[in-house]
Amino acid sequence: MPPFQPERLVVVSLWASDVPTTAHFYRDVLGLPLLPHHGLQPAFDLGHGAHLVLNEGQPGAVLDSKRSRFPTVAFAVRDLDRAVENLEQHGVDLPWGVEASDQACWIVFSDPAGNLVELVQFEESLES
């Protein structure tokens, strides 16, 4: 048994060169509650004590010359069709469309800062 094990995720930090535009996206497009903050480091409530924090700046250089489609952050949603409709109404490009497996369906897209974001609806939500 390991001497220590993390209990839960508490903070996800993303980089953004235009923090206000990116904050608008997470608050007004994805609907995350904005927490009180100071200056250019807005934080959003992800529930269960976890937060998403936006930091001013650029992400570090990717060592791999191929652009990965693995998301920077992923959120579970109950109704992916409704999420897609909302994103399209806000002009968000969905370059790969809706993808699916036996267990889930998902979309991957970029936020205004270029971070890859995934919205996923798991199988149990597909049946309800």
C-alpha positions in Angstrom: 0.0 0.0 0.0 1.4 3.4 -0.9 2.3 5.7 2.0 0.1 8.4 0.5 -2.5 8.8 -2.1 -4.2 12.0 -3.4 -7.8 12.2 -2.4 -9.3 14.4 -5.2 -8.4 16.9 -7.8 -8.7 20.5 -6.5 -7.2 22.8 -9.1 -6.8 22.8 -12.9 -4.7 25.7 -14.3 -4.8 26.8 -17.9 -2.8 29.5 -19.6 -4.4 32.3 -21.7 -2.8 35.3 -23.4 -6.2 37.0 -23.4 -7.6 36.2 -19.9 -10.8 38.3 -20.2 -11.9 36.6 -23.4 -11.1 33.2 -22.1 -12.8 33.9 -18.8 -15.9 35.0 -20.8 -15.8 31.7 -22.6 -15.7 29.6 -19.4 -18.4 31.7 -17.6 -20.8 32.6 -20.4 -20.4 29.8 -23.0 -19.6 26.8 -20.7 -21.6 28.2 -17.8 -19.0 27.7 -15.0 -19.6 29.8 -11.9 -17.0 32.5 -11.6 -15.5 32.8 -8.0 -14.4 36.0 -6.4 -10.8 36.8 -7.6 -8.2 39.5 -7.7 -6.6 40.8 -10.9 -6.0 38.7 -13.9 -6.4 35.2 -12.3 -10.1 34.3 -12.5 -11.1 31.0 -10.9 -14.2 29.0 -11.6 -16.1 26.5 -9.4 -16.0 23.0 -10.8 -17.9 21.6 -7.8 -16.8 19.3 -5.0 -14.1 21.9 -4.0 -12.3 21.9 -7.3 -11.5 25.0 -9.3 -10.4 26.0 -12.8 -7.9 28.9 -12.7 -6.8 31.0 -15.7 -3.3 32.3 -15.7 -2.0 35.0 -17.9 0.6 33.8 -20.4 1.4 31.1 -22.9 1.6 27.4 -22.3 5.1 25.9 -22.6 6.3 24.6 -25.9 5.2 21.2 -26.9 8.1 18.8 -27.4 6.2 16.7 -29.9 5.9 18.3 -33.4 2.5 16.6 -33.9 -0.4 18.5 -32.3 -2.1 16.1 -29.8 -5.8 15.9 -29.7 -5.7 14.9 -26.0 -7.7 17.6 -24.1 -6.2 19.9 -21.6 -9.4 19.7 -19.6 -12.5 17.5 -19.9 -16.0 18.0 -18.5 -18.8 15.5 -18.2 -22.2 16.7 -19.4 -25.6 15.1 -19.2 -26.8 16.2 -22.7 -24.1 16.4 -25.3 -26.6 17.4 -28.0 -27.6 20.5 -26.0 -24.0 21.3 -25.3 -23.2 21.1 -29.0 -26.2 23.4 -29.8 -25.0 25.9 -27.2 -21.4 25.9 -28.5 -22.6 26.4 -32.1 -24.8 29.3 -31.1 -21.6 30.9 -29.6 -19.7 30.3 -32.8 -17.3 27.7 -31.3 -15.6 25.6 -34.1 -16.1 21.8 -33.5 -13.4 20.5 -35.9 -13.9 16.8 -35.3 -17.7 16.8 -34.7 -19.3 14.4 -32.3 -17.3 11.2 -31.7 -18.5 8.1 -30.0 -17.5 4.8 -28.5 -19.7 2.1 -26.8 -19.2 3.9 -23.4 -19.5 7.6 -24.3 -19.8 10.3 -26.9 -17.8 13.5 -26.9 -16.6 16.6 -28.7 -13.1 18.2 -28.6 -12.6 21.9 -29.4 -10.3 24.8 -28.6 -11.1 27.6 -26.0 -10.2 31.1 -27.0 -6.6 30.6 -25.7 -6.1 27.5 -27.7 -6.4 25.0 -24.9 -8.2 21.8 -26.0 -11.4 21.2 -24.2 -13.5 18.0 -24.2 -17.2 17.6 -23.3 -18.2 14.0 -22.8 -21.5 12.3 -22.2 -21.0 8.9 -20.6 -23.1 5.8 -21.4 -25.3 6.1 -18.3 -26.4 9.6 -19.4 -27.0 8.4 -23.0 -29.8 6.1 -21.7 -31.7 8.7 -19.7 
